[in-house]
Amino acid sequence: MELLYFAYGHLTRASDADLASHGLGRAHHRALYFVARKPDLTVSALLALLAITKQSLGRVLNELTERGLVEIRAGETDRRQRLLRLTSAGAALESALFEAARQRVAAAYARAGQQAVSGYWSVLEGMIPESERGHIDSLGR
């Protein structure tokens, strides 16, 4: 448990300074990450992925749209849907944040070797309840 706690802390701290320079936090980062992975993600799908309240997500999305990082538009077939997409500025920020994390993970994977990485993925997948694994599949991993 300590390893998970400290590894997660170091992974997220890699992006904290960049986020802070934009006046953003980790909740904004998570939203940017998932919207980048699935353009035109619905607000309801993002709510399910993040497992947060509508009110919390509303604050995050309002800030991201006000800063020109995310755009929200109505669905084409169902106008009630709210579809999320990164703007070019949002995509650039998310890409920089992702790259910082990717470098840390890639270095750790290289040190551990392929067999260890495969085992680690199995452990992570095993920690996610079967009922929630569809969220991962929906992102097109």
C-alpha positions in Angstrom: 0.0 0.0 0.0 2.8 2.4 0.8 4.3 1.8 -2.7 1.0 2.6 -4.3 0.6 5.7 -2.2 4.1 7.1 -2.8 4.2 6.2 -6.5 0.9 7.9 -7.1 2.1 10.9 -5.2 5.2 11.2 -7.3 3.4 10.6 -10.5 0.8 13.4 -9.8 3.4 15.8 -8.5 5.1 15.6 -11.8 2.2 17.7 -13.2 1.3 19.8 -10.2 3.6 22.7 -10.9 2.5 22.9 -14.5 -1.2 22.8 -13.4 -0.6 25.4 -10.7 1.0 27.7 -13.2 -2.4 27.6 -15.0 -4.4 28.0 -11.8 -5.6 24.4 -12.1 -5.6 21.3 -9.9 -5.7 17.6 -10.2 -9.5 17.5 -10.8 -8.9 19.6 -13.9 -6.1 17.3 -14.9 -8.3 14.2 -14.7 -11.0 15.8 -16.8 -8.6 17.0 -19.4 -7.0 13.5 -19.5 -10.3 11.6 -20.2 -11.7 14.2 -22.6 -8.4 13.9 -24.6 -8.7 10.1 -24.7 -12.2 10.2 -26.0 -13.2 13.4 -27.9 -17.0 14.1 -27.8 -17.2 12.3 -24.5 -20.6 13.1 -22.9 -20.8 14.9 -19.6 -22.6 11.9 -18.1 -19.9 9.5 -19.3 -17.2 11.7 -17.7 -19.2 11.8 -14.5 -19.2 8.0 -14.5 -15.5 7.8 -15.2 -14.5 10.2 -12.5 -17.1 9.0 -10.0 -17.7 12.5 -8.7 -20.8 14.6 -8.2 -22.4 16.7 -10.9 -21.7 19.8 -8.8 -18.0 19.0 -8.6 -17.7 18.3 -12.3 -19.7 21.4 -13.1 -17.2 23.6 -11.3 -14.3 21.9 -13.1 -15.9 22.1 -16.5 -16.9 25.8 -16.0 -13.3 26.7 -15.2 -11.9 24.7 -18.2 -14.3 26.2 -20.6 -13.8 29.7 -19.3 -10.0 29.3 -19.8 -10.6 28.1 -23.3 -9.3 24.6 -22.7 -12.5 22.6 -23.2 -15.5 23.2 -25.5 -19.0 21.9 -24.8 -21.5 21.5 -27.5 -24.9 19.8 -27.9 -25.1 16.3 -29.4 -26.1 16.1 -33.1 -28.8 13.4 -32.7 -29.8 14.3 -29.1 -29.5 18.0 -28.4 -29.8 17.3 -24.7 -26.4 15.6 -24.7 -23.4 17.8 -23.8 -20.3 16.7 -25.7 -16.8 17.6 -24.5 -13.8 18.2 -26.6 -10.4 19.8 -25.9 -9.6 23.0 -27.7 -6.1 23.3 -29.3 -4.9 25.0 -26.1 -6.5 22.3 -24.0 -4.9 19.6 -26.1 -1.4 21.3 -25.8 -1.7 21.5 -22.0 -3.0 17.9 -21.7 -0.2 16.6 -24.0 2.5 18.3 -21.9 1.0 16.9 -18.6 0.7 13.5 -20.2 4.3 13.6 -21.4 5.6 14.3 -17.9 3.8 11.3 -16.5 4.6 9.1 -19.5 8.3 9.7 -19.0 8.2 8.7 -15.4 6.2 5.5 -16.1 8.4 4.6 -19.1 11.5 4.9 -17.0 10.0 2.7 -14.3 8.9 0.1 -16.9 12.3 0.0 -18.5 13.9 -0.6 -15.1 11.4 -3.3 -14.2 11.4 -5.3 -17.5 8.5 -6.6 -19.6 7.6 -9.5 -17.3 7.2 -7.2 -14.3 5.2 -4.7 -16.3 2.8 -7.4 -17.5 2.4 -8.6 -13.9 1.8 -5.0 -12.7 -0.9 -4.5 -15.3 -2.6 -7.7 -14.2 -2.5 -6.5 -10.6 -4.0 -3.1 -11.5 -6.7 -4.7 -13.6 -7.5 -7.0 -10.7 -8.0 -4.1 -8.4 -10.8 -2.7 -10.6 -14.2 -4.3 -10.0 -15.5 -6.3 -12.9 -18.5 -4.0 -13.1 -16.3 -1.0 -13.8 -13.9 -2.5 -16.3 -16.2 -1.4 -19.2 -15.1 2.2 -18.5 -11.5 1.3 -19.5 -12.6 -0.6 -22.6 -14.8 2.3 -23.6 -11.7 4.5 -23.8 -10.3 2.3 -26.6 -7.2 1.0 -24.7 
